[in-house]
Amino acid sequence: MFLKFLRSNLSARSVHFGKHFNLPNPEDIAFNSICVNLRQRKWKFLDQILSSDLTNSLVNRVVSEFRMSPELVLGFYKRVGLQTSFSPSLESVCILIHVMIRSRRYDDALVFMNNLLQTMCYSHLDVLEGLWDSYNPEISCPHVFDTLIRACTSFGDMNSAHEVIINLRMEKSFHVSVHAWNNFLNHLIKSNELNSFWKKYTEMISYGYTENIYTYNLVVYALCKEMRLYEAISIFYRMLKVGIHPNVVTFNMIINGACKISDIELGLKLYRKMGIMSMEYINPNSITFNCLINGYSKLGNMKSAESLKDEMTKMGIKPNLITYATLVNGYLRKGCKKDAFRLCSHMVDKGIAPNNVVYNSIIHWLFFEGDTTTASVFLSYMIKTNILFDKFTNSILVTGLSRNGYLNEALDYHKWLVGKNLVDKDLFLENTLVHYLLRSGNESTLKVKQVLDDMIARGLSLDSVTYGSMIDGFSKQGSISNAIRVYDDMIKEGKKPNLVIYNSIVDGLCKNLSVDLAKIMVDELKKLGLFDVVTLNSLLNGFCANWNINEALNLFFQMQEGNLVNEVTYNILVNFFCKIGSIQEGKEIMEMMMVDGVAPNSITYTILVTNAFKKSKVGCYSREEVIELHDDLMVKGVKPDGQTYDKIVGPLIGEESFEIS
């Protein structure tokens, strides 16, 4: 009886127990275990748990649970990523991004967004939908959509960024912040899409956004890039009118814009009045001075440039690497090597080590002047001081060696760069080699072929510059048949010749006594509207070289009517008349040149004085007339060529040398 009662009682209890107790499901057990080990940072135990079946649901729960501890979330997600059997869903990554944005970990969020867009190959609109669907006020904030726009612009996809903005506005009635717009507009300017910038800026204003200091600075920046400096200054006053105080960036952009259009005086005035215009709120910084120093350096006014360096030092602003690099380049541009080297020593004394930009500038100008020995010394310094060569160093070295006749060395260096996989695919180095090889003589054709074969073997295709260099090189060699062959190859490859290429062919035809063919070609180019003063000057020179004076004069008058003349045009005719012994007619052409508003130059001077001197040697022109011609040219403002003066005029009047100021 007792056993029966016990059995029935146990049975009843088990039924009651079954109704009120459920066994935990595997995901809950895994979730609790992960949370415990993650809080205690027991990474080995966590890795063991994660090696079993993972689900996106479980990952989402853990990320949400630790939303206030982004470092732990990142540590957890890093280990999740090591599980080869698990692939995170779009929703999982979006939830992670929400948590990162809410924690102000914007760069981490950007990494995960870029992973979605570029590695996992989701479209920008897919990611937008994922972020929108997973949006939860507890773990999310609106800045997440700004970050998506930033992700699109970070790899140059402006169209996708704009689509996100419009989709949010039109389909979801959500307006991204003005900061997102500023990021978008900034990248349009950086991509040189200025027309698109103005359209999108107008669109932003039409949506009712209020511009902030960064928006106004972008407008100033765009106007300065378009050389619309006075409009940029008007924006400055508009900012003041609406109560937004310009910052030092605003001033620096306008000052830099003034320097770029060579209006240094305006830039200097803005700098001097910076305190007054900002109610003593803004002071100049090193960028302000560097803009002005760069402006003066480009104009060759190194005295003013260096005095600004001294002024910034007195104000307690230390000249930096950019300051010295700009001054060094300015002095080298003027051929003042001693001053450039003096500044290099000064910067080292101040504890500023020259970088590859400074060395590149020095080596470039040394090669340009033909001083290959000193250039080699500075290259050695770079190697000894462990300053890495960059792509500009390599370009300068290949160009410098080629320019100075060391073509074999340039080819060897290029071969070494190719072997080290240090050559860009922009073909700059290859085109440089082709250019100089073809100018070194007819025997260079085989070496050009080797360069081209190497390009093809590396999977590169000849571009328009390569074809243009070959056509121009063959034309200058007098091998017009080869030039035409390359032109035909270019057409077959679907490359469109530009005006420079056509001008090379016209010039080659004219110099190879095929002026009739050149005329036919120019007539066809005129029908296409594809010609300029260079085209017509080549044909004019061809007519003169072939003694076709009537054709030459007819063409010249047509060029005058079409306002397609320059100093080269007139010098061709001056040279022609002087060659046939008519110095007077050459002078009359020069007079016409001045009436037409074209200034005679040192080449005009050399043509007239040299031919007058030649005539004086055979008794057709007196020495006094040569000196009188020189004086007349000087009165008319024609600058003499120093070498011509020293060889001809100087000895005639008993002077040793002449310096051009």
JOVENCOR-V370267 format. One record per residue. N is the residue number from 1. RES is the residue in one small letter. PSI is psi in whole degrees, 0 to 359 (* if undefined). OMEGA is omega as a letter, one per 40 degrees, with the letter a starting at -180 (NA if undefined). Layout:
n:N res:RES psi:PSI omega:OMEGA
n:N res:RES psi:PSI omega:OMEGA
This chain:
n:1 res:m psi:315 omega:i
n:2 res:f psi:318 omega:i
n:3 res:l psi:322 omega:a
n:4 res:k psi:317 omega:a
n:5 res:f psi:316 omega:a
n:6 res:l psi:317 omega:a
n:7 res:r psi:316 omega:a
n:8 res:s psi:325 omega:i
n:9 res:n psi:318 omega:i
n:10 res:l psi:321 omega:i
n:11 res:s psi:316 omega:a
n:12 res:a psi:319 omega:a
n:13 res:r psi:322 omega:a
n:14 res:s psi:323 omega:i
n:15 res:v psi:316 omega:a
n:16 res:h psi:319 omega:i
n:17 res:f psi:319 omega:a
n:18 res:g psi:329 omega:a
n:19 res:k psi:331 omega:a
n:20 res:h psi:3 omega:a
n:21 res:f psi:120 omega:i
n:22 res:n psi:138 omega:i
n:23 res:l psi:137 omega:i
n:24 res:p psi:142 omega:i
n:25 res:n psi:161 omega:a
n:26 res:p psi:324 omega:a
n:27 res:e psi:321 omega:i
n:28 res:d psi:318 omega:i
n:29 res:i psi:313 omega:i
n:30 res:a psi:318 omega:a
n:31 res:f psi:311 omega:a
n:32 res:n psi:320 omega:i
n:33 res:s psi:317 omega:i
n:34 res:i psi:315 omega:a
n:35 res:c psi:316 omega:a
n:36 res:v psi:311 omega:a
n:37 res:n psi:328 omega:i
n:38 res:l psi:318 omega:i
n:39 res:r psi:321 omega:a
n:40 res:q psi:1 omega:i
n:41 res:r psi:40 omega:i
n:42 res:k psi:81 omega:a
n:43 res:w psi:324 omega:a
n:44 res:k psi:315 omega:i
n:45 res:f psi:323 omega:i
n:46 res:l psi:318 omega:i
n:47 res:d psi:323 omega:i
n:48 res:q psi:320 omega:i
n:49 res:i psi:317 omega:a
n:50 res:l psi:338 omega:a
n:51 res:s psi:342 omega:i
n:52 res:s psi:187 omega:a
n:53 res:d psi:121 omega:i
n:54 res:l psi:146 omega:i
n:55 res:t psi:156 omega:i
n:56 res:n psi:327 omega:i
n:57 res:s psi:316 omega:i
n:58 res:l psi:315 omega:i
n:59 res:v psi:316 omega:a
n:60 res:n psi:320 omega:a
n:61 res:r psi:318 omega:a
n:62 res:v psi:315 omega:a
n:63 res:v psi:317 omega:i
n:64 res:s psi:321 omega:a
n:65 res:e psi:323 omega:a
n:66 res:f psi:27 omega:a
n:67 res:r psi:337 omega:i
n:68 res:m psi:358 omega:a
n:69 res:s psi:75 omega:a
n:70 res:p psi:327 omega:i
n:71 res:e psi:318 omega:i
n:72 res:l psi:321 omega:i
n:73 res:v psi:315 omega:i
n:74 res:l psi:319 omega:i
n:75 res:g psi:317 omega:i
n:76 res:f psi:313 omega:a
n:77 res:y psi:329 omega:i
n:78 res:k psi:320 omega:a
n:79 res:r psi:327 omega:i
n:80 res:v psi:319 omega:a
n:81 res:g psi:340 omega:i
n:82 res:l psi:351 omega:a
n:83 res:q psi:107 omega:a
n:84 res:t psi:337 omega:a
n:85 res:s psi:359 omega:a
n:86 res:f psi:135 omega:i
n:87 res:s psi:119 omega:a
n:88 res:p psi:143 omega:i
n:89 res:s psi:168 omega:i
n:90 res:l psi:317 omega:a
n:91 res:e psi:317 omega:a
n:92 res:s psi:314 omega:a
n:93 res:v psi:323 omega:i
n:94 res:c psi:319 omega:i
n:95 res:i psi:319 omega:i
n:96 res:l psi:317 omega:i
n:97 res:i psi:317 omega:i
n:98 res:h psi:314 omega:a
n:99 res:v psi:318 omega:a
n:100 res:m psi:318 omega:i
n:101 res:i psi:316 omega:a
n:102 res:r psi:330 omega:i
n:103 res:s psi:6 omega:a
n:104 res:r psi:26 omega:i
n:105 res:r psi:67 omega:a
n:106 res:y psi:320 omega:a
n:107 res:d psi:321 omega:i
n:108 res:d psi:318 omega:i
n:109 res:a psi:320 omega:a
n:110 res:l psi:322 omega:i
n:111 res:v psi:314 omega:a
n:112 res:f psi:325 omega:i
n:113 res:m psi:315 omega:i
n:114 res:n psi:326 omega:i
n:115 res:n psi:318 omega:i
n:116 res:l psi:316 omega:a
n:117 res:l psi:321 omega:a
n:118 res:q psi:322 omega:a
n:119 res:t psi:313 omega:a
n:120 res:m psi:355 omega:i
n:121 res:c psi:33 omega:i
n:122 res:y psi:147 omega:i
n:123 res:s psi:163 omega:i
n:124 res:h psi:326 omega:i
n:125 res:l psi:328 omega:i
n:126 res:d psi:314 omega:a
n:127 res:v psi:320 omega:i
n:128 res:l psi:314 omega:i
n:129 res:e psi:321 omega:i
n:130 res:g psi:317 omega:i
n:131 res:l psi:320 omega:a
n:132 res:w psi:314 omega:a
n:133 res:d psi:329 omega:a
n:134 res:s psi:5 omega:a
n:135 res:y psi:126 omega:a
n:136 res:n psi:119 omega:a
n:137 res:p psi:336 omega:a
n:138 res:e psi:332 omega:a
n:139 res:i psi:354 omega:a
n:140 res:s psi:166 omega:i
n:141 res:c psi:158 omega:a
n:142 res:p psi:338 omega:a
n:143 res:h psi:346 omega:a
n:144 res:v psi:327 omega:a
n:145 res:f psi:329 omega:i
n:146 res:d psi:321 omega:a
n:147 res:t psi:327 omega:i
n:148 res:l psi:320 omega:i
n:149 res:i psi:318 omega:i
n:150 res:r psi:322 omega:i
n:151 res:a psi:317 omega:i
n:152 res:c psi:315 omega:a
n:153 res:t psi:334 omega:a
n:154 res:s psi:332 omega:i
n:155 res:f psi:29 omega:i
n:156 res:g psi:14 omega:a
n:157 res:d psi:79 omega:a
n:158 res:m psi:323 omega:a
n:159 res:n psi:317 omega:i
n:160 res:s psi:320 omega:i
n:161 res:a psi:316 omega:a
n:162 res:h psi:322 omega:i
n:163 res:e psi:320 omega:i
n:164 res:v psi:314 omega:i
n:165 res:i psi:312 omega:a
n:166 res:i psi:319 omega:a
n:167 res:n psi:315 omega:i
n:168 res:l psi:320 omega:a
n:169 res:r psi:312 omega:a
n:170 res:m psi:320 omega:a
n:171 res:e psi:339 omega:a
n:172 res:k psi:2 omega:i
n:173 res:s psi:37 omega:i
n:174 res:f psi:132 omega:a
n:175 res:h psi:121 omega:i
n:176 res:v psi:164 omega:a
n:177 res:s psi:165 omega:i
n:178 res:v psi:334 omega:i
n:179 res:h psi:322 omega:i
n:180 res:a psi:318 omega:i
n:181 res:w psi:316 omega:i
n:182 res:n psi:318 omega:i
n:183 res:n psi:315 omega:i
n:184 res:f psi:312 omega:a
n:185 res:l psi:322 omega:i
n:186 res:n psi:317 omega:a
n:187 res:h psi:331 omega:i
n:188 res:l psi:318 omega:i
n:189 res:i psi:315 omega:a
n:190 res:k psi:331 omega:i
n:191 res:s psi:5 omega:a
n:192 res:n psi:26 omega:i
n:193 res:e psi:66 omega:a
n:194 res:l psi:324 omega:i
n:195 res:n psi:316 omega:i
n:196 res:s psi:323 omega:i
n:197 res:f psi:311 omega:a
n:198 res:w psi:323 omega:i
n:199 res:k psi:314 omega:a
n:200 res:k psi:327 omega:i
n:201 res:y psi:315 omega:i
n:202 res:t psi:320 omega:i
n:203 res:e psi:315 omega:a
n:204 res:m psi:315 omega:a
n:205 res:i psi:322 omega:a
n:206 res:s psi:337 omega:i
n:207 res:y psi:358 omega:i
n:208 res:g psi:12 omega:i
n:209 res:y psi:146 omega:i
n:210 res:t psi:124 omega:a
n:211 res:e psi:142 omega:i
n:212 res:n psi:185 omega:a
n:213 res:i psi:323 omega:a
n:214 res:y psi:323 omega:i
n:215 res:t psi:312 omega:i
n:216 res:y psi:320 omega:i
n:217 res:n psi:324 omega:i
n:218 res:l psi:320 omega:i
n:219 res:v psi:317 omega:i
n:220 res:v psi:316 omega:a
n:221 res:y psi:316 omega:a
n:222 res:a psi:317 omega:i
n:223 res:l psi:319 omega:i
n:224 res:c psi:323 omega:i
n:225 res:k psi:328 omega:i
n:226 res:e psi:10 omega:i
n:227 res:m psi:24 omega:i
n:228 res:r psi:67 omega:a
n:229 res:l psi:317 omega:a
n:230 res:y psi:332 omega:i
n:231 res:e psi:324 omega:i
n:232 res:a psi:320 omega:i
n:233 res:i psi:324 omega:i
n:234 res:s psi:326 omega:i
n:235 res:i psi:323 omega:i
n:236 res:f psi:312 omega:a
n:237 res:y psi:329 omega:i
n:238 res:r psi:321 omega:i
n:239 res:m psi:314 omega:i
n:240 res:l psi:321 omega:a
n:241 res:k psi:323 omega:a
n:242 res:v psi:7 omega:i
n:243 res:g psi:17 omega:i
n:244 res:i psi:120 omega:a
n:245 res:h psi:122 omega:i
n:246 res:p psi:148 omega:i
n:247 res:n psi:184 omega:a
n:248 res:v psi:332 omega:i
n:249 res:v psi:319 omega:i
n:250 res:t psi:310 omega:i
n:251 res:f psi:314 omega:a
n:252 res:n psi:322 omega:i
n:253 res:m psi:319 omega:a
n:254 res:i psi:319 omega:i
n:255 res:i psi:316 omega:i
n:256 res:n psi:321 omega:i
n:257 res:g psi:319 omega:i
n:258 res:a psi:318 omega:i
n:259 res:c psi:324 omega:a
n:260 res:k psi:331 omega:i
n:261 res:i psi:17 omega:i
n:262 res:s psi:19 omega:i
n:263 res:d psi:69 omega:a
n:264 res:i psi:327 omega:a
n:265 res:e psi:320 omega:i
n:266 res:l psi:317 omega:i
n:267 res:g psi:318 omega:a
n:268 res:l psi:321 omega:i
n:269 res:k psi:317 omega:i
n:270 res:l psi:320 omega:i
n:271 res:y psi:315 omega:a
n:272 res:r psi:326 omega:a
n:273 res:k psi:11 omega:a
n:274 res:m psi:317 omega:a
n:275 res:g psi:313 omega:a
n:276 res:i psi:314 omega:a
n:277 res:m psi:338 omega:i
n:278 res:s psi:14 omega:a
n:279 res:m psi:43 omega:i
n:280 res:e psi:21 omega:a
n:281 res:y psi:331 omega:a
n:282 res:i psi:136 omega:i
n:283 res:n psi:149 omega:i
n:284 res:p psi:154 omega:i
n:285 res:n psi:188 omega:a
n:286 res:s psi:328 omega:i
n:287 res:i psi:320 omega:i
n:288 res:t psi:308 omega:a
n:289 res:f psi:320 omega:a
n:290 res:n psi:324 omega:i
n:291 res:c psi:313 omega:a
n:292 res:l psi:318 omega:i
n:293 res:i psi:319 omega:i
n:294 res:n psi:319 omega:i
n:295 res:g psi:313 omega:i
n:296 res:y psi:322 omega:a
n:297 res:s psi:319 omega:a
n:298 res:k psi:333 omega:i
n:299 res:l psi:356 omega:i
n:300 res:g psi:7 omega:a
n:301 res:n psi:77 omega:a
n:302 res:m psi:336 omega:i
n:303 res:k psi:313 omega:i
n:304 res:s psi:323 omega:a
n:305 res:a psi:315 omega:a
n:306 res:e psi:331 omega:i
n:307 res:s psi:329 omega:i
n:308 res:l psi:324 omega:i
n:309 res:k psi:317 omega:i
n:310 res:d psi:323 omega:a
n:311 res:e psi:318 omega:a
n:312 res:m psi:325 omega:i
n:313 res:t psi:318 omega:i
n:314 res:k psi:331 omega:i
n:315 res:m psi:0 omega:i
n:316 res:g psi:12 omega:i
n:317 res:i psi:116 omega:a
n:318 res:k psi:129 omega:i
n:319 res:p psi:136 omega:a
n:320 res:n psi:188 omega:a
n:321 res:l psi:320 omega:a
n:322 res:i psi:320 omega:i
n:323 res:t psi:308 omega:a
n:324 res:y psi:320 omega:i
n:325 res:a psi:320 omega:i
n:326 res:t psi:316 omega:i
n:327 res:l psi:317 omega:i
n:328 res:v psi:313 omega:i
n:329 res:n psi:322 omega:i
n:330 res:g psi:316 omega:i
n:331 res:y psi:319 omega:i
n:332 res:l psi:323 omega:i
n:333 res:r psi:327 omega:i
n:334 res:k psi:356 omega:a
n:335 res:g psi:14 omega:a
n:336 res:c psi:77 omega:a
n:337 res:k psi:322 omega:a
n:338 res:k psi:316 omega:i
n:339 res:d psi:322 omega:i
n:340 res:a psi:315 omega:a
n:341 res:f psi:326 omega:i
n:342 res:r psi:316 omega:a
n:343 res:l psi:325 omega:i
n:344 res:c psi:316 omega:i
n:345 res:s psi:321 omega:a
n:346 res:h psi:318 omega:a
n:347 res:m psi:324 omega:i
n:348 res:v psi:320 omega:i
n:349 res:d psi:329 omega:a
n:350 res:k psi:5 omega:i
n:351 res:g psi:17 omega:i
n:352 res:i psi:113 omega:a
n:353 res:a psi:129 omega:i
n:354 res:p psi:139 omega:i
n:355 res:n psi:188 omega:a
n:356 res:n psi:337 omega:i
n:357 res:v psi:315 omega:i
n:358 res:v psi:312 omega:i
n:359 res:y psi:319 omega:i
n:360 res:n psi:318 omega:i
n:361 res:s psi:313 omega:a
n:362 res:i psi:312 omega:a
n:363 res:i psi:321 omega:i
n:364 res:h psi:310 omega:a
n:365 res:w psi:331 omega:i
n:366 res:l psi:316 omega:i
n:367 res:f psi:320 omega:a
n:368 res:f psi:322 omega:i
n:369 res:e psi:355 omega:i
n:370 res:g psi:10 omega:a
n:371 res:d psi:74 omega:a
n:372 res:t psi:333 omega:a
n:373 res:t psi:309 omega:i
n:374 res:t psi:324 omega:i
n:375 res:a psi:319 omega:i
n:376 res:s psi:325 omega:i
n:377 res:v psi:315 omega:a
n:378 res:f psi:327 omega:i
n:379 res:l psi:321 omega:i
n:380 res:s psi:320 omega:i
n:381 res:y psi:317 omega:i
n:382 res:m psi:316 omega:a
n:383 res:i psi:315 omega:a
n:384 res:k psi:324 omega:a
n:385 res:t psi:13 omega:i
n:386 res:n psi:35 omega:i
n:387 res:i psi:117 omega:a
n:388 res:l psi:140 omega:i
n:389 res:f psi:137 omega:i
n:390 res:d psi:187 omega:a
n:391 res:k psi:333 omega:i
n:392 res:f psi:321 omega:i
n:393 res:t psi:314 omega:a
n:394 res:n psi:319 omega:i
n:395 res:s psi:317 omega:i
n:396 res:i psi:320 omega:a
n:397 res:l psi:313 omega:i
n:398 res:v psi:316 omega:i
n:399 res:t psi:315 omega:a
n:400 res:g psi:315 omega:i
n:401 res:l psi:315 omega:a
n:402 res:s psi:315 omega:a
n:403 res:r psi:326 omega:a
n:404 res:n psi:15 omega:i
n:405 res:g psi:4 omega:i
n:406 res:y psi:61 omega:a
n:407 res:l psi:323 omega:i
n:408 res:n psi:319 omega:i
n:409 res:e psi:320 omega:i
n:410 res:a psi:318 omega:i
n:411 res:l psi:318 omega:i
n:412 res:d psi:318 omega:a
n:413 res:y psi:319 omega:i
n:414 res:h psi:319 omega:i
n:415 res:k psi:320 omega:i
n:416 res:w psi:318 omega:i
n:417 res:l psi:319 omega:i
n:418 res:v psi:317 omega:i
n:419 res:g psi:330 omega:i
n:420 res:k psi:4 omega:a
n:421 res:n psi:43 omega:a
n:422 res:l psi:15 omega:a
n:423 res:v psi:128 omega:i
n:424 res:d psi:163 omega:i
n:425 res:k psi:13 omega:a
n:426 res:d psi:357 omega:i
n:427 res:l psi:13 omega:a
n:428 res:f psi:312 omega:a
n:429 res:l psi:317 omega:a
n:430 res:e psi:318 omega:i
n:431 res:n psi:326 omega:i
n:432 res:t psi:314 omega:i
n:433 res:l psi:315 omega:i
n:434 res:v psi:315 omega:a
n:435 res:h psi:308 omega:a
n:436 res:y psi:328 omega:i
n:437 res:l psi:316 omega:a
n:438 res:l psi:342 omega:i
n:439 res:r psi:357 omega:a
n:440 res:s psi:354 omega:i
n:441 res:g psi:168 omega:a
n:442 res:n psi:334 omega:a
n:443 res:e psi:354 omega:a
n:444 res:s psi:351 omega:a
n:445 res:t psi:320 omega:a
n:446 res:l psi:319 omega:i
n:447 res:k psi:324 omega:i
n:448 res:v psi:317 omega:i
n:449 res:k psi:321 omega:i
n:450 res:q psi:319 omega:i
n:451 res:v psi:316 omega:a
n:452 res:l psi:319 omega:i
n:453 res:d psi:321 omega:i
n:454 res:d psi:319 omega:i
n:455 res:m psi:312 omega:a
n:456 res:i psi:320 omega:i
n:457 res:a psi:331 omega:i
n:458 res:r psi:7 omega:i
n:459 res:g psi:19 omega:a
n:460 res:l psi:149 omega:i
n:461 res:s psi:145 omega:i
n:462 res:l psi:137 omega:i
n:463 res:d psi:184 omega:a
n:464 res:s psi:328 omega:i
n:465 res:v psi:320 omega:i
n:466 res:t psi:309 omega:i
n:467 res:y psi:317 omega:a
n:468 res:g psi:318 omega:i
n:469 res:s psi:320 omega:a
n:470 res:m psi:316 omega:i
n:471 res:i psi:315 omega:i
n:472 res:d psi:318 omega:a
n:473 res:g psi:312 omega:i
n:474 res:f psi:322 omega:i
n:475 res:s psi:317 omega:a
n:476 res:k psi:334 omega:i
n:477 res:q psi:346 omega:a
n:478 res:g psi:6 omega:a
n:479 res:s psi:71 omega:a
n:480 res:i psi:332 omega:i
n:481 res:s psi:319 omega:i
n:482 res:n psi:322 omega:i
n:483 res:a psi:316 omega:i
n:484 res:i psi:322 omega:i
n:485 res:r psi:316 omega:i
n:486 res:v psi:321 omega:i
n:487 res:y psi:316 omega:i
n:488 res:d psi:319 omega:i
n:489 res:d psi:321 omega:a
n:490 res:m psi:316 omega:i
n:491 res:i psi:318 omega:a
n:492 res:k psi:327 omega:a
n:493 res:e psi:2 omega:i
n:494 res:g psi:15 omega:i
n:495 res:k psi:139 omega:a
n:496 res:k psi:117 omega:i
n:497 res:p psi:143 omega:i
n:498 res:n psi:181 omega:a
n:499 res:l psi:324 omega:a
n:500 res:v psi:319 omega:a
n:501 res:i psi:315 omega:i
n:502 res:y psi:322 omega:i
n:503 res:n psi:324 omega:i
n:504 res:s psi:317 omega:a
n:505 res:i psi:315 omega:i
n:506 res:v psi:314 omega:a
n:507 res:d psi:319 omega:i
n:508 res:g psi:318 omega:i
n:509 res:l psi:316 omega:a
n:510 res:c psi:320 omega:a
n:511 res:k psi:344 omega:i
n:512 res:n psi:26 omega:i
n:513 res:l psi:30 omega:i
n:514 res:s psi:48 omega:a
n:515 res:v psi:331 omega:i
n:516 res:d psi:317 omega:i
n:517 res:l psi:322 omega:i
n:518 res:a psi:319 omega:i
n:519 res:k psi:317 omega:i
n:520 res:i psi:317 omega:a
n:521 res:m psi:317 omega:i
n:522 res:v psi:321 omega:i
n:523 res:d psi:320 omega:i
n:524 res:e psi:321 omega:i
n:525 res:l psi:324 omega:i
n:526 res:k psi:320 omega:i
n:527 res:k psi:327 omega:i
n:528 res:l psi:354 omega:a
n:529 res:g psi:23 omega:a
n:530 res:l psi:72 omega:i
n:531 res:f psi:162 omega:i
n:532 res:d psi:189 omega:a
n:533 res:v psi:329 omega:i
n:534 res:v psi:317 omega:i
n:535 res:t psi:310 omega:a
n:536 res:l psi:326 omega:i
n:537 res:n psi:321 omega:i
n:538 res:s psi:316 omega:i
n:539 res:l psi:319 omega:i
n:540 res:l psi:316 omega:i
n:541 res:n psi:323 omega:i
n:542 res:g psi:317 omega:i
n:543 res:f psi:317 omega:a
n:544 res:c psi:319 omega:i
n:545 res:a psi:331 omega:i
n:546 res:n psi:9 omega:i
n:547 res:w psi:27 omega:i
n:548 res:n psi:74 omega:a
n:549 res:i psi:322 omega:a
n:550 res:n psi:314 omega:i
n:551 res:e psi:319 omega:a
n:552 res:a psi:313 omega:a
n:553 res:l psi:320 omega:i
n:554 res:n psi:315 omega:i
n:555 res:l psi:318 omega:a
n:556 res:f psi:315 omega:a
n:557 res:f psi:324 omega:i
n:558 res:q psi:319 omega:i
n:559 res:m psi:320 omega:i
n:560 res:q psi:315 omega:a
n:561 res:e psi:322 omega:a
n:562 res:g psi:7 omega:a
n:563 res:n psi:41 omega:i
n:564 res:l psi:55 omega:i
n:565 res:v psi:152 omega:i
n:566 res:n psi:187 omega:a
n:567 res:e psi:329 omega:i
n:568 res:v psi:319 omega:i
n:569 res:t psi:307 omega:a
n:570 res:y psi:322 omega:i
n:571 res:n psi:328 omega:i
n:572 res:i psi:315 omega:a
n:573 res:l psi:320 omega:i
n:574 res:v psi:315 omega:i
n:575 res:n psi:319 omega:a
n:576 res:f psi:310 omega:a
n:577 res:f psi:324 omega:i
n:578 res:c psi:323 omega:a
n:579 res:k psi:326 omega:i
n:580 res:i psi:8 omega:i
n:581 res:g psi:6 omega:a
n:582 res:s psi:80 omega:a
n:583 res:i psi:322 omega:a
n:584 res:q psi:315 omega:i
n:585 res:e psi:327 omega:i
n:586 res:g psi:319 omega:i
n:587 res:k psi:324 omega:i
n:588 res:e psi:322 omega:i
n:589 res:i psi:321 omega:i
n:590 res:m psi:321 omega:i
n:591 res:e psi:317 omega:i
n:592 res:m psi:322 omega:i
n:593 res:m psi:314 omega:a
n:594 res:m psi:322 omega:i
n:595 res:v psi:323 omega:a
n:596 res:d psi:2 omega:i
n:597 res:g psi:16 omega:i
n:598 res:v psi:123 omega:a
n:599 res:a psi:127 omega:i
n:600 res:p psi:150 omega:a
n:601 res:n psi:189 omega:a
n:602 res:s psi:334 omega:i
n:603 res:i psi:319 omega:i
n:604 res:t psi:314 omega:i
n:605 res:y psi:311 omega:a
n:606 res:t psi:317 omega:a
n:607 res:i psi:310 omega:a
n:608 res:l psi:311 omega:a
n:609 res:v psi:318 omega:a
n:610 res:t psi:314 omega:a
n:611 res:n psi:326 omega:i
n:612 res:a psi:319 omega:i
n:613 res:f psi:320 omega:i
n:614 res:k psi:320 omega:i
n:615 res:k psi:328 omega:a
n:616 res:s psi:332 omega:a
n:617 res:k psi:339 omega:i
n:618 res:v psi:13 omega:i
n:619 res:g psi:5 omega:a
n:620 res:c psi:352 omega:a
n:621 res:y psi:133 omega:a
n:622 res:s psi:160 omega:i
n:623 res:r psi:323 omega:i
n:624 res:e psi:323 omega:a
n:625 res:e psi:327 omega:i
n:626 res:v psi:314 omega:i
n:627 res:i psi:320 omega:i
n:628 res:e psi:320 omega:i
n:629 res:l psi:315 omega:i
n:630 res:h psi:312 omega:a
n:631 res:d psi:318 omega:a
n:632 res:d psi:317 omega:i
n:633 res:l psi:320 omega:i
n:634 res:m psi:317 omega:i
n:635 res:v psi:324 omega:a
n:636 res:k psi:1 omega:i
n:637 res:g psi:16 omega:i
n:638 res:v psi:119 omega:a
n:639 res:k psi:128 omega:i
n:640 res:p psi:153 omega:i
n:641 res:d psi:125 omega:a
n:642 res:g psi:319 omega:a
n:643 res:q psi:318 omega:i
n:644 res:t psi:317 omega:a
n:645 res:y psi:313 omega:a
n:646 res:d psi:325 omega:a
n:647 res:k psi:330 omega:a
n:648 res:i psi:297 omega:a
n:649 res:v psi:316 omega:a
n:650 res:g psi:306 omega:i
n:651 res:p psi:329 omega:a
n:652 res:l psi:326 omega:a
n:653 res:i psi:7 omega:i
n:654 res:g psi:19 omega:i
n:655 res:e psi:154 omega:a
n:656 res:e psi:317 omega:a
n:657 res:s psi:168 omega:a
n:658 res:f psi:134 omega:i
n:659 res:e psi:132 omega:i
n:660 res:i psi:125 omega:a
n:661 res:s psi:* omega:NA
